[in-house]
Amino acid sequence: MATDYYALLGVTREASPDEIKRAYRQLARELHPDVNPEPSSLERFKEVTAAYEVLSDAEKRQMYDLGGDPLRAGSAGFGPSFDFGDIMDAFFGGGQRRGPRPRMRRGQDALIPLQVDLGEAMFGVTREVIVDTAVRCQPCQGAGTAPDTHPATCPMCKGRGEIQNVQRSFLGQVMTARPCPQCQGFGTTIPNPCVECSGEGRVRTRTTLTVRVPPGVDTGTRIQLSGQGEVGPGGGEPGDLFVEIVQLPHPVFERRGDDLVCSVEVPMTAAALGTTFDLETMDGSESVAVRSGTQPGAVLTLRARGVPRLRGTGRGDLHVHLDVRTPTHLDAEQEDIVRNLARARGEEGIVLRASEQTADDDTGGFFSRIRGAFSGR
């Protein structure tokens, strides 16, 4: 009994090619061995594949509608013969691109580091960088051929760029394609390559580029120079060059985002009496006032003396940490002065302060717990 290919795909005899294609795509997704491990699914998959092979081809479908079976008539004992690209088309809605690949391709992007100091990162700078890159070969203008010569059609693949092989599998005869080994898939060969670039269409050289560093950059910031990367094979379009900023440490200021931080030593007497000092900021000298009675760890903030914001307006701040220094070596006269000061201020002894108690004694501090232990609580 003849096989009913329409029934296998679940379509009518009046089904359009698109309906047949959709029906096979759905069944193939359900029955493919990689998706359905059931043993019966393999035979079923082979049957619907054979049905699609017949009904998707206009001539074979006409022969089948007239009562013949194209697969039995012309199989020569090997079963259905079809192109693997048809299966890919059924699964993914489009076959793989075929034909020779172009010699001219876009070049790769390049990345180089650029070291800048804090002032250059803050206010911007224009720098020249030396880059080793690939540029278009001038003698052949990227063609890769010697003067007055041209590429020749590959004798192995006849210009197709690929070699096709037919293999026998459980699906029948499956046609596969691979790049031509003689022309590497280009479809043409270069019998007389350019002596300057050896047929590559590009040569290596060292060039100098100008890089404008905007204000506010930081370590890791990348500046894109479009079209300044390597020229592609065959003289193709150049890629992009990315310049990555590396900010060098500063001997005085530490950068924290858009803010700057520095530390200044203040003598104990200056912290007690108050003073002013000149601080060399990144914008120039600034007069900074230290109020009398300044305590260790105090921080003075100079507004808008930090780093300009790279993607915004305004600037960060400069935070000046005051490190109050207590003298360690006093002569006899200085000791007498300090003792007299302590006596005058009533600071000759050490005062141990307990932490503040809360309303609930159970959550009090250390001294509260000691008092509770002695009182029996």
C-alpha positions in Angstrom: 0.0 0.0 0.0 1.3 3.4 -0.9 2.3 5.7 2.0 0.0 8.6 2.6 2.4 11.5 3.0 -0.4 14.0 3.5 -1.7 12.0 6.5 1.8 11.7 8.0 2.0 15.5 8.1 -1.6 15.9 9.1 -2.5 18.2 6.1 -5.0 17.9 3.3 -4.2 17.4 -0.3 -5.0 21.0 -1.0 -2.5 22.3 1.6 -0.2 25.1 0.5 3.6 24.9 0.6 3.6 27.1 3.7 1.1 24.9 5.5 3.2 21.8 4.7 6.3 23.6 5.9 4.6 24.6 9.2 3.2 21.1 9.8 6.6 19.5 9.3 8.3 22.1 11.5 5.9 21.3 14.3 6.3 17.6 14.0 10.0 17.7 13.6 10.3 19.7 16.8 8.3 17.1 18.7 9.9 14.0 17.2 13.5 14.9 16.7 15.8 12.4 18.6 17.6 15.2 20.4 14.2 16.3 21.9 12.2 13.1 22.1 14.1 10.0 23.4 11.3 7.5 22.8 12.4 4.8 20.4 9.3 5.1 18.3 9.9 8.8 17.7 13.0 8.0 15.5 10.9 6.0 13.0 8.2 8.5 13.1 10.7 11.3 12.5 12.1 9.5 9.5 8.6 9.1 8.1 7.5 12.7 8.4 10.9 13.8 7.0 10.4 11.6 3.9 6.8 13.0 3.6 8.2 16.6 3.7 10.9 15.7 1.2 8.2 14.7 -1.3 5.5 17.3 -0.6 7.9 20.3 -0.3 9.2 19.7 -3.9 6.7 20.7 -6.6 7.8 18.0 -9.1 7.9 15.2 -6.6 4.5 16.2 -5.2 3.0 16.2 -8.7 4.4 12.7 -9.3 3.0 11.6 -6.0 -0.4 13.1 -6.7 -0.5 11.1 -10.0 0.0 7.9 -8.1 3.7 7.4 -8.1 6.2 7.5 -5.2 9.3 9.5 -6.0 11.3 8.0 -3.1 10.7 4.4 -4.1 11.2 5.2 -7.8 14.6 6.9 -7.6 16.1 6.0 -4.3 18.4 3.2 -5.6 18.1 1.5 -2.3 19.4 4.4 -0.2 16.2 5.9 1.1 15.2 9.5 0.9 17.8 12.0 -0.4 17.5 15.6 0.8 19.7 18.6 1.7 20.4 19.1 5.4 19.8 22.8 4.8 16.1 22.0 4.3 15.9 20.6 7.8 17.6 23.6 9.2 15.1 25.8 7.3 12.2 23.8 8.7 13.5 24.1 12.3 14.7 27.7 12.3 12.8 29.4 9.5 15.8 29.9 7.3 18.8 28.0 5.9 22.4 28.8 6.5 24.0 31.3 4.3 26.0 29.7 1.5 28.5 30.8 -1.1 31.9 32.3 -0.9 32.8 34.6 2.0 34.1 38.0 1.3 37.8 38.7 1.5 37.2 42.2 2.8 36.1 42.2 6.4 36.0 44.7 9.2 39.1 45.0 11.4 39.3 44.2 15.0 38.9 46.8 17.8 42.0 47.7 19.8 42.5 48.7 23.4 45.4 50.6 24.8 46.1 52.1 28.3 46.9 55.8 28.9 48.3 57.0 32.2 47.3 60.4 33.4 48.0 62.3 36.7 45.3 63.7 38.9 45.4 67.1 37.4 45.0 65.8 33.9 42.1 63.5 35.0 40.4 66.5 36.7 40.8 69.2 34.1 41.3 67.2 30.9 44.3 67.1 28.6 45.2 66.4 24.9 47.8 63.7 24.5 49.6 62.0 21.6 49.8 58.2 21.7 51.9 55.8 19.6 50.0 52.8 18.3 51.2 49.7 16.5 48.3 48.8 14.2 47.3 47.5 10.7 46.7 49.9 7.9 45.6 49.5 4.3 48.4 48.4 1.9 49.0 51.3 -0.4 50.6 49.5 -3.4 47.6 47.2 -3.9 45.0 49.4 -2.1 43.8 46.5 0.0 43.2 44.1 -3.0 46.2 41.9 -2.0 47.1 41.3 -5.7 50.3 42.4 -7.5 50.0 45.2 -10.0 47.9 44.5 -13.1 46.7 41.1 -11.7 43.4 39.9 -10.4 42.1 37.1 -8.2 41.3 33.8 -10.0 38.3 31.5 -9.6 39.2 28.6 -7.3 39.6 25.5 -9.5 38.5 23.1 -6.7 35.1 24.7 -5.7 34.5 26.6 -9.0 34.0 29.8 -7.1 31.4 28.5 -4.6 33.7 28.7 -1.6 32.5 25.4 -0.2 32.8 21.7 -0.9 29.6 19.6 -0.7 29.6 16.0 0.6 26.7 13.4 0.5 26.7 11.0 3.5 24.4 8.2 4.3 22.6 8.3 7.7 19.5 7.0 9.4 17.7 9.9 7.7 18.8 8.9 4.3 21.3 10.8 2.2 22.4 14.0 4.0 24.3 16.7 2.1 26.8 18.7 4.1 29.1 21.5 3.1 32.4 22.7 4.4 34.7 25.6 3.4 36.9 24.9 0.4 40.4 23.9 1.7 42.1 25.4 -1.3 40.7 29.0 -1.2 39.6 28.9 2.5 36.0 29.6 1.5 36.7 32.8 -0.5 35.8 31.2 -3.9 38.9 32.8 -5.4 42.7 32.5 -5.1 45.5 35.1 -5.5 48.1 33.6 -7.9 50.2 36.7 -7.8 50.0 38.3 -4.3 51.2 41.8 -3.5 54.9 41.6 -2.3 54.2 44.4 0.2 51.4 42.7 2.2 51.7 39.1 0.9 48.1 39.1 -0.3 46.7 40.2 3.1 45.6 43.7 1.9 47.1 45.4 5.0 50.4 46.0 6.6 51.6 46.6 10.2 52.9 50.1 11.0 53.4 52.5 13.9 51.3 55.6 13.9 50.7 58.6 16.2 47.2 59.6 17.3 45.9 62.5 19.2 43.6 61.7 22.1 41.5 64.3 23.9 40.9 63.4 27.5 37.8 65.1 28.9 37.6 66.5 32.4 36.5 64.1 35.2 37.8 60.8 33.8 38.9 58.1 36.2 40.7 54.8 36.1 38.7 52.5 33.8 37.1 55.2 31.8 37.3 54.3 28.1 37.5 56.8 25.3 36.4 55.5 21.9 38.1 56.7 18.7 35.9 55.4 15.9 37.7 54.1 12.9 41.1 54.3 14.5 41.5 50.5 15.1 43.0 47.9 12.8 42.1 47.8 9.1 40.4 44.5 8.3 41.6 41.7 6.0 41.4 42.6 2.4 41.7 46.3 3.2 38.3 46.2 5.0 36.8 48.9 7.2 38.9 49.6 10.3 37.7 48.8 13.8 37.6 51.2 16.7 40.4 52.2 19.1 39.5 52.3 22.8 41.8 54.3 25.2 41.5 53.1 28.8 42.4 55.7 31.4 44.8 54.8 34.3 45.0 57.5 36.9 48.3 57.7 38.7 48.4 58.1 42.5 48.9 61.6 43.9 51.3 62.3 46.8 48.8 64.4 48.7 45.3 63.9 47.6 43.3 60.6 47.5 40.4 60.4 45.1 37.1 58.9 46.2 34.7 59.2 43.3 34.3 62.9 42.6 35.6 63.9 46.0 39.2 64.5 47.1 40.6 63.7 50.6 43.8 64.8 52.2 45.2 64.8 55.8 46.9 67.8 57.5 48.8 67.6 60.8 47.8 70.3 63.3 49.8 70.9 66.5 47.9 70.5 69.8 48.4 74.2 70.6 47.2 75.3 67.2 44.1 73.1 67.6 43.4 74.6 71.0 44.0 78.2 70.1 42.9 78.2 66.5 44.9 79.1 63.4 44.9 79.4 59.6 47.2 77.8 57.1 47.6 77.8 53.3 46.7 74.6 51.5 47.9 73.9 48.0 44.8 72.5 46.3 44.5 71.4 42.7 43.0 74.8 42.0 45.8 76.7 43.7 46.5 78.0 47.2 43.6 78.2 49.6 43.5 79.7 53.1 42.0 77.2 55.6 40.8 78.3 59.1 41.1 76.0 62.1 38.7 77.0 64.8 39.9 77.0 68.4 39.1 73.9 70.3 39.3 71.7 67.2 39.3 68.0 68.2 41.2 65.1 66.7 39.5 63.6 63.6 37.7 66.8 62.7 37.1 67.3 58.9 36.9 70.6 57.0 35.1 70.6 53.7 36.0 72.9 50.8 33.0 72.9 48.5 33.5 72.4 44.8 37.2 71.8 45.0 37.0 68.2 44.0 36.8 66.5 40.6 34.5 67.8 37.8 31.7 65.3 37.1 32.3 63.5 33.9 28.6 63.0 33.0 27.0 65.9 34.8 27.6 69.4 36.1 29.4 70.7 39.1 32.3 69.3 41.0 32.9 67.2 44.1 34.3 68.5 47.4 37.7 68.5 49.0 37.7 67.0 52.5 40.6 68.0 54.8 41.1 65.6 57.8 42.8 67.3 60.7 45.3 65.1 62.6 45.8 66.8 65.9 49.3 65.9 67.2 50.2 65.7 70.9 53.9 66.5 71.6 55.9 63.5 72.7 59.2 65.2 73.9 59.0 68.2 76.3 61.9 69.8 78.0 61.6 70.9 81.7 60.3 74.4 80.9 57.6 73.1 78.5 56.5 70.5 81.1 56.1 73.3 83.7 54.0 75.3 81.2 51.7 72.4 80.5 51.4 71.4 84.2 50.5 75.0 85.0 47.9 75.0 82.2 46.4 71.7 83.5 46.3 73.0 87.1 44.6 76.2 85.9 42.0 74.2 84.0 41.5 71.6 86.7 42.7 68.8 84.3 45.3 67.2 86.5 43.4 63.9 86.8 41.7 61.4 84.5 37.9 61.4 84.3 36.4 58.1 83.4 33.0 58.6 81.9 30.3 55.9 81.9 28.1 55.4 78.8 24.6 56.9 79.1 21.9 54.7 80.5 18.6 54.0 78.8 15.3 54.1 80.7 15.6 50.3 81.1 18.5 49.3 83.4 18.7 45.9 81.8 19.9 47.6 78.6 22.4 49.9 80.4 26.1 50.1 79.8 29.0 48.4 81.4 29.0 50.4 84.6 25.2 49.9 85.0 25.8 46.1 84.9 28.5 46.5 87.6 26.2 48.5 89.8 23.5 45.9 89.3 25.8 43.0 90.3 26.8 44.7 93.6 23.3 45.7 94.5 22.0 42.2 93.9 19.9 43.1 90.9 
